[in-house]
């Protein structure tokens, strides 16, 4: 397969020069992990709780653009972006500039005690960028889990209803409520019960695994949703339906066309709020500010995090003003929620997406990725589907000749990538999906090189 690799955005090149990023090339000085990382791993084992897992056991010395440099000097192609947190790269110059400036003025005061402009400015930006022309307000938090949990609080306060409906394969977080909302048991829920009450799960429209065409898959899922909400729960008891426009941890599952619009119509018909969890899909990842836009839906509440903070902890709930105001003063917030340094980083990241044309860049990343990987479907027996949108792409692995999940194949390809100096990560309820989340500042050349390593790993499957 050939491709013109000369195209690269001039704004990205300028950002790379300004930030003094590490050399943007893959470079292996030692086996991965190398001796310096292994020594630190041995110490880590005596200091860090065993429940904290690691995908690739290297210690990072610096990072920028599409490259991570470890303490052994290896330059590793980044196709993970810290699970979509460093959407504009790990050290974008505008983020770095704003953070340095803010740290020099003050690091924190707690917005619940004294206010500062950065918090309000981030809210203003989110109110303007999220789908819909209605009056909106926002509240800031620290993590995606925290924001999802507060979206539920807002929905319950606004509707005076208790029940929350989520979907199969969903991932919403690790707090008591959000791990209850999460579908996958291990490692997120196993042994941590009992769980939060009044959380219910409907089957997901999963086109690849349904055995139906898009219309049939959607209709089957909508019938199951109707049965759960109307017949089992009573629609008048349901506060919100919470959905990821493209499911993340569950396997980058893209719903059938029109399915999210059908969910929105169903919710509003029954006075139920639609909450879009855009923690992973939001802030430019899919080639639009929000994945909801491509589906033509306008959520009542929308949750953001990850890419919002430019690499620092920041999350938000944005929604219809009357809903956001349903909670009495003091009912929302947190000591570190909307930290001023994180707000500064967010404003830098949001500016970078606009000024560097990173929405278009995400679309270009999707085109390059699809050109490399889509031909595998139907030609390589282990690859069942290539799917995604923009810079959020995935491969689902199956055992040849079946739809049976093949987690061992995904694990083998990921291990090959790591040995070869490419950071790739897996996901999916069955552990059989490799997800690709490169920073939007990665060059065409580095992206193509990383994808070529993935292809090597796939072709090496027995």
C-alpha positions as semicolon CSV with decimal commas, in nm:
position;residue;x (nm);y (nm);z (nm)
1;X;0,000;0,000;0,000
2;X;0,141;0,339;-0,096
3;X;0,048;0,679;0,032
4;X;0,170;1,035;-0,010
5;X;0,335;1,112;0,321
6;X;0,456;1,461;0,233
7;X;0,142;1,640;0,349
8;X;0,171;1,780;0,700
9;X;0,004;2,087;0,844
10;X;0,234;2,387;0,863
11;X;0,074;2,489;1,191
12;X;0,172;2,155;1,343
13;X;0,528;2,198;1,223
14;X;0,541;2,547;1,371
15;X;0,405;2,423;1,702
16;X;0,664;2,147;1,709
17;X;0,948;2,393;1,655
18;X;0,815;2,639;1,912
19;X;0,769;2,374;2,179
20;X;1,115;2,217;2,124
21;X;0,951;1,878;2,114
22;X;1,169;1,570;2,107
23;X;1,289;1,458;1,765
24;X;0,982;1,335;1,583
25;X;1,108;0,992;1,486
26;X;1,092;0,642;1,629
27;X;1,424;0,549;1,787
28;X;1,505;0,232;1,982
29;X;1,815;0,250;2,201
30;X;1,733;-0,051;2,419
31;X;1,474;-0,327;2,434
32;X;1,143;-0,196;2,566
33;X;1,122;-0,169;2,859
34;X;1,489;-0,078;2,896
35;X;1,713;-0,119;3,200
36;X;1,643;0,225;3,349
37;X;1,266;0,169;3,328
38;X;1,301;-0,183;3,469
39;X;1,494;-0,049;3,768
40;X;1,224;0,207;3,834
41;X;0,959;-0,063;3,795
42;X;1,128;-0,267;4,066
43;X;1,113;0,033;4,300
44;X;0,756;0,116;4,199
45;X;0,649;-0,233;4,305
46;X;0,750;-0,150;4,662
47;X;0,576;0,189;4,667
48;X;0,266;0,188;4,447
49;X;-0,052;-0,011;4,512
50;X;-0,079;-0,325;4,304
51;X;-0,425;-0,224;4,185
52;X;-0,271;0,051;3,972
53;X;-0,210;-0,114;3,636
54;X;0,018;-0,004;3,351
55;X;-0,016;-0,077;2,979
56;X;0,350;-0,023;2,887
57;X;0,596;-0,036;3,181
58;X;0,824;0,248;3,080
59;X;0,903;0,566;3,268
60;X;0,865;0,882;3,060
61;X;1,130;1,153;3,051
62;X;0,957;1,391;2,807
63;X;0,692;1,393;2,537
64;X;0,559;1,612;2,261
65;X;0,397;1,592;1,919
66;X;0,364;1,224;1,842
67;X;0,663;1,102;2,042
68;X;0,719;0,981;2,399
69;X;1,080;0,960;2,521
70;X;1,149;0,715;2,802
71;X;1,429;0,725;3,059
72;X;1,635;0,488;2,842
73;X;1,626;0,733;2,552
74;X;1,380;0,535;2,339
75;X;1,156;0,748;2,116
76;X;0,816;0,579;2,103
77;X;0,532;0,667;1,865
78;X;0,228;0,767;2,069
79;X;-0,101;0,623;1,946
80;X;-0,275;0,658;2,282
81;X;-0,260;1,026;2,392
82;X;-0,291;0,920;2,756
83;X;-0,627;0,762;2,664
84;X;-0,732;1,077;2,475
85;X;-0,620;1,327;2,738
86;X;-0,335;1,487;2,541
87;X;-0,541;1,556;2,231
88;X;-0,325;1,858;2,139
89;X;-0,006;1,676;2,236
90;X;0,168;1,634;2,569
91;X;0,337;1,976;2,562
92;X;0,159;2,205;2,319
93;X;0,323;2,550;2,336
94;X;-0,003;2,735;2,399
95;X;-0,091;2,504;2,687
96;X;0,261;2,535;2,830
97;X;0,257;2,915;2,799
98;X;-0,076;2,956;2,974
99;X;0,009;2,710;3,251
100;X;0,341;2,883;3,326
101;X;0,170;3,219;3,338
102;X;-0,106;3,095;3,570
103;X;0,132;2,913;3,807
104;X;0,326;3,236;3,842
105;X;0,012;3,417;3,956
106;X;-0,153;3,155;4,181
107;X;-0,200;2,780;4,176
108;X;-0,535;2,750;4,355
109;X;-0,792;2,927;4,568
110;X;-1,098;2,698;4,534
111;X;-1,372;2,850;4,322
112;X;-1,619;2,773;4,600
113;X;-1,431;3,022;4,819
114;X;-1,304;3,292;4,582
115;X;-1,362;3,321;4,210
116;X;-1,128;3,366;3,913
117;X;-1,173;3,443;3,546
118;X;-1,035;3,118;3,403
119;X;-1,322;2,911;3,541
120;X;-1,583;3,139;3,388
121;X;-1,395;3,158;3,057
122;X;-1,390;2,779;3,022
123;X;-1,763;2,770;3,095
124;X;-1,823;3,038;2,834
125;X;-1,630;2,840;2,574
126;X;-1,816;2,518;2,649
127;X;-2,153;2,692;2,643
128;X;-2,071;2,822;2,296
129;X;-1,915;2,504;2,154
130;X;-2,158;2,235;2,269
131;X;-2,450;2,143;2,039
132;X;-2,766;2,353;2,047
133;X;-2,853;2,722;2,041
134;X;-3,049;2,720;2,368
135;X;-2,927;2,902;2,679
136;X;-2,663;2,692;2,855
137;X;-2,459;2,688;3,172
138;X;-2,162;2,477;3,281
139;X;-2,005;2,347;3,600
140;X;-1,644;2,231;3,622
141;X;-1,503;1,926;3,795
142;X;-1,175;1,734;3,803
143;X;-1,237;1,396;3,638
144;X;-1,474;1,236;3,392
145;X;-1,619;1,010;3,657
146;X;-1,690;1,308;3,880
147;X;-1,858;1,494;3,596
148;X;-2,077;1,197;3,499
149;X;-2,182;1,158;3,860
150;X;-2,275;1,525;3,880
151;X;-2,470;1,502;3,555
152;X;-2,679;1,232;3,723
153;X;-2,727;1,456;4,028
154;X;-2,843;1,740;3,805
155;X;-3,080;1,514;3,610
156;X;-3,235;1,378;3,928
157;X;-3,271;1,724;4,079
158;X;-3,431;1,862;3,762
159;X;-3,675;1,576;3,701
160;X;-3,738;1,456;4,058
161;X;-3,704;1,103;3,924
162;X;-3,460;0,839;4,054
163;X;-3,376;0,594;3,775
164;X;-3,080;0,616;3,536
165;X;-3,053;0,405;3,220
166;X;-2,720;0,316;3,061
167;X;-2,620;0,064;2,794
168;X;-2,436;-0,260;2,745
169;X;-2,059;-0,216;2,688
170;X;-2,075;0,129;2,850
171;X;-1,790;0,281;3,047
172;X;-1,861;0,583;3,265
173;X;-1,599;0,573;3,539
174;X;-1,469;0,417;3,858
175;X;-1,659;0,588;4,141
176;X;-1,936;0,392;4,315
177;X;-2,208;0,537;4,093
178;X;-2,013;0,543;3,767
179;X;-1,871;0,192;3,803
180;X;-2,231;0,083;3,861
181;X;-2,315;0,254;3,532
182;X;-2,017;0,082;3,366
183;X;-2,099;-0,250;3,203
184;X;-1,774;-0,446;3,221
185;X;-1,712;-0,636;3,543
186;X;-1,335;-0,698;3,550
187;X;-1,133;-0,502;3,632
188;X;-1,369;-0,212;3,701
189;X;-1,633;-0,366;3,929
190;X;-1,521;-0,710;4,040
191;X;-1,522;-0,732;4,419
192;X;-1,632;-0,372;4,473
193;X;-2,006;-0,423;4,534
194;X;-2,268;-0,365;4,652
195;X;-2,337;-0,107;4,385
196;X;-2,545;0,209;4,366
197;X;-2,923;0,164;4,334
198;X;-3,155;0,278;4,056
199;X;-2,913;0,217;3,768
200;X;-3,046;0,003;3,483
201;X;-2,894;-0,124;3,160
202;X;-3,043;-0,161;2,813
203;X;-2,880;-0,365;2,534
204;X;-2,656;-0,170;2,301
205;X;-2,696;-0,145;1,925
206;X;-2,368;-0,313;1,825
207;X;-2,385;-0,350;1,446
208;X;-2,086;-0,582;1,401
209;X;-2,213;-0,832;1,658
210;X;-2,586;-0,806;1,594
211;X;-2,601;-1,015;1,276
212;X;-2,850;-0,758;1,142
213;X;-2,829;-0,466;0,903
214;X;-2,808;-0,116;1,050
215;X;-3,185;-0,060;1,050
216;X;-3,259;-0,398;1,202
217;X;-2,989;-0,359;1,466
218;X;-3,125;-0,018;1,569
219;X;-3,486;-0,139;1,575
220;X;-3,398;-0,437;1,794
221;X;-3,211;-0,219;2,043
222;X;-3,488;0,042;2,053
223;X;-3,747;-0,229;2,123
224;X;-3,537;-0,349;2,416
225;X;-3,500;0,009;2,545
226;X;-3,877;0,061;2,525
227;X;-3,938;-0,264;2,710
228;X;-3,697;-0,168;2,990
229;X;-3,807;0,193;3,034
230;X;-4,180;0,175;2,971
231;X;-4,275;-0,173;3,088
232;X;-4,018;-0,264;3,353
233;X;-3,928;0,070;3,513
234;X;-4,214;0,301;3,425
235;X;-4,093;0,595;3,217
236;X;-4,215;0,841;3,478
237;X;-3,946;0,704;3,713
238;X;-3,652;0,757;3,474
239;X;-3,450;1,077;3,511
240;X;-3,195;1,028;3,233
241;X;-3,061;0,803;2,962
242;X;-2,681;0,828;2,958
243;X;-2,503;0,732;2,637
244;X;-2,157;0,761;2,482
245;X;-2,203;0,877;2,120
246;X;-1,922;0,636;2,032
247;X;-1,848;0,392;2,311
248;X;-1,492;0,412;2,434
249;X;-1,367;0,145;2,671
250;X;-1,645;-0,086;2,551
251;X;-1,476;-0,118;2,212
252;X;-1,512;0,207;2,011
253;X;-1,857;0,092;1,909
254;X;-2,019;0,325;1,656
255;X;-2,402;0,319;1,668
256;X;-2,605;0,262;1,351
257;X;-2,693;0,583;1,161
258;X;-2,991;0,753;1,322
259;X;-2,983;0,539;1,635
260;X;-2,883;0,816;1,874
261;X;-3,151;1,041;1,724
262;X;-3,405;0,765;1,792
263;X;-3,287;0,745;2,154
264;X;-3,321;1,123;2,188
265;X;-3,674;1,120;2,046
266;X;-3,771;0,832;2,275
267;X;-3,626;1,009;2,581
268;X;-3,798;1,340;2,514
269;X;-4,128;1,170;2,436
270;X;-4,124;1,035;2,791
271;X;-3,987;1,348;2,963
272;X;-3,648;1,182;3,014
273;X;-3,323;1,378;2,984
274;X;-3,057;1,268;2,736
275;X;-2,705;1,287;2,877
276;X;-2,415;1,249;2,632
277;X;-2,096;1,119;2,791
278;X;-1,839;1,279;2,560
279;X;-1,546;1,230;2,796
280;X;-1,354;1,039;2,529
281;X;-1,528;1,155;2,209
282;X;-1,537;1,527;2,284
283;X;-1,303;1,822;2,228
284;X;-1,217;1,751;1,867
285;X;-1,127;1,382;1,889
286;X;-1,367;1,269;1,614
287;X;-1,310;1,562;1,377
288;X;-1,585;1,778;1,527
289;X;-1,596;1,948;1,864
290;X;-1,842;1,681;1,978
291;X;-1,941;1,345;1,835
292;X;-2,306;1,429;1,908
293;X;-2,295;1,678;1,622
294;X;-2,231;1,410;1,358
295;X;-2,532;1,219;1,492
296;X;-2,757;1,524;1,473
297;X;-2,849;1,516;1,841
298;X;-2,864;1,796;2,097
299;X;-2,815;1,644;2,443
300;X;-2,984;1,803;2,741
301;X;-2,659;1,758;2,934
302;X;-2,316;1,688;2,790
303;X;-2,015;1,564;2,988
304;X;-1,656;1,648;2,889
305;X;-1,314;1,570;3,035
306;X;-0,991;1,411;2,901
307;X;-0,896;1,639;2,609
308;X;-1,066;1,936;2,775
309;X;-0,778;1,988;3,018
310;X;-0,488;1,979;2,773
311;X;-0,330;1,708;2,988
312;X;-0,436;1,850;3,326
313;X;-0,733;1,724;3,532
314;X;-1,046;1,908;3,423
315;X;-1,401;1,797;3,347
316;X;-1,735;1,965;3,294
317;X;-2,110;1,928;3,270
318;X;-2,275;2,164;3,024
319;X;-2,649;2,175;2,977
320;X;-2,972;2,361;2,940
321;X;-2,961;2,658;3,176
322;X;-3,284;2,566;3,352
323;X;-3,156;2,215;3,420
324;X;-2,818;2,331;3,546
325;X;-2,993;2,572;3,781
326;X;-3,215;2,300;3,927
327;X;-2,947;2,230;4,189
328;X;-2,939;2,473;4,481
329;X;-2,622;2,676;4,545
330;X;-2,365;2,458;4,720
331;X;-2,502;2,138;4,569
332;X;-2,231;2,117;4,303
333;X;-1,857;2,163;4,311
334;X;-1,548;2,028;4,480
335;X;-1,233;2,160;4,641
336;X;-1,021;2,121;4,328
337;X;-1,303;2,139;4,073
338;X;-1,210;2,388;3,804
339;X;-0,856;2,440;3,933
340;X;-0,715;2,763;3,781
341;X;-0,404;2,596;3,635
342;X;-0,620;2,330;3,469
343;X;-0,851;2,603;3,338
344;X;-0,550;2,783;3,189
345;X;-0,440;2,460;3,021
346;X;-0,792;2,410;2,887
347;X;-0,807;2,755;2,732
348;X;-0,471;2,687;2,569
349;X;-0,590;2,354;2,433
350;X;-0,914;2,502;2,298
351;X;-0,721;2,781;2,128
352;X;-0,475;2,532;1,981
353;X;-0,757;2,328;1,825
354;X;-0,887;2,641;1,651
355;X;-0,557;2,805;1,559
356;X;-0,383;2,487;1,442
357;X;-0,681;2,352;1,248
358;X;-0,691;2,038;1,459
359;X;-1,052;1,948;1,380
360;X;-0,950;1,910;1,018
361;X;-0,635;1,735;1,133
362;X;-0,845;1,476;1,320
363;X;-1,035;1,408;1,000
364;X;-0,707;1,366;0,811
365;X;-0,583;1,121;1,076
366;X;-0,901;0,920;1,027
367;X;-0,847;0,911;0,650
368;X;-0,487;0,791;0,683
369;X;-0,579;0,530;0,942
370;X;-0,866;0,396;0,737
371;X;-0,653;0,381;0,421
372;X;-0,400;0,162;0,603
373;X;-0,633;-0,061;0,802
374;X;-0,970;-0,090;0,625
375;X;-0,831;-0,319;0,349
376;X;-0,765;-0,581;0,619
377;X;-1,137;-0,651;0,651
378;X;-1,219;-0,945;0,428
379;X;-0,853;-1,009;0,347
380;X;-0,707;-1,094;0,688
381;X;-0,892;-1,365;0,882
382;X;-0,824;-1,222;1,228
383;X;-0,962;-0,870;1,156
384;X;-1,340;-0,857;1,185
385;X;-1,400;-0,484;1,159
386;X;-1,222;-0,150;1,134
387;X;-1,439;0,133;1,267
388;X;-1,434;0,478;1,419
389;X;-1,450;0,845;1,334
390;X;-1,169;1,095;1,295
391;X;-0,877;1,030;1,528
392;X;-1,076;0,767;1,720
393;X;-1,031;0,441;1,529
394;X;-1,027;0,073;1,623
395;X;-0,978;-0,281;1,497
396;X;-1,185;-0,566;1,632
397;X;-1,018;-0,909;1,625
398;X;-1,209;-1,235;1,581
399;X;-1,109;-1,597;1,545
400;X;-1,085;-1,681;1,176
401;X;-1,412;-1,773;1,014
402;X;-1,622;-1,669;1,313
403;X;-1,743;-1,368;1,511
404;X;-1,589;-1,514;1,826
405;X;-1,377;-1,249;2,002
406;X;-1,001;-1,304;1,979
407;X;-0,842;-1,120;2,272
408;X;-0,523;-1,321;2,225
409;X;-0,481;-1,172;1,876
410;X;-0,527;-0,816;2,002
411;X;-0,281;-0,882;2,285
412;X;-0,026;-1,026;2,043
413;X;-0,043;-0,723;1,813
414;X;-0,021;-0,480;2,106
415;X;0,285;-0,665;2,240
416;X;0,447;-0,650;1,897
417;X;0,384;-0,275;1,881
418;X;0,538;-0,217;2,222
419;X;0,850;-0,415;2,135
420;X;0,879;-0,211;1,815
421;X;0,842;0,127;1,986
422;X;0,476;0,205;1,917
423;X;0,236;0,270;2,206
424;X;-0,099;0,106;2,128
425;X;-0,369;0,008;2,374
426;X;-0,654;-0,240;2,374
427;X;-1,014;-0,211;2,491
428;X;-1,351;-0,379;2,451
429;X;-1,577;-0,585;2,671
430;X;-1,402;-0,894;2,535
431;X;-1,053;-0,742;2,528
432;X;-1,034;-0,799;2,152
433;X;-1,018;-0,442;2,022
434;X;-0,714;-0,222;1,959
435;X;-0,802;0,146;1,985
436;X;-0,605;0,422;1,820
437;X;-0,606;0,767;1,981
438;X;-0,304;0,955;1,843
439;X;-0,247;1,316;1,943
440;X;-0,383;1,547;1,677
441;X;-0,035;1,699;1,650
442;X;0,122;1,377;1,518
443;X;0,271;1,408;1,169
444;X;0,148;1,206;0,874
445;X;0,484;1,032;0,861
446;X;0,484;0,919;1,223
447;X;0,123;0,807;1,202
448;X;0,190;0,601;0,889
449;X;0,497;0,447;1,051
450;X;0,300;0,350;1,359
451;X;0,025;0,199;1,147
452;X;0,284;0,003;0,949
453;X;0,405;-0,152;1,276
454;X;0,047;-0,251;1,359
455;X;0,019;-0,413;1,015
456;X;0,340;-0,606;1,082
457;X;0,191;-0,737;1,404
458;X;-0,132;-0,840;1,232
459;X;0,048;-1,015;0,948
460;X;0,250;-1,206;1,205
461;X;-0,059;-1,369;1,358
462;X;-0,058;-1,742;1,304
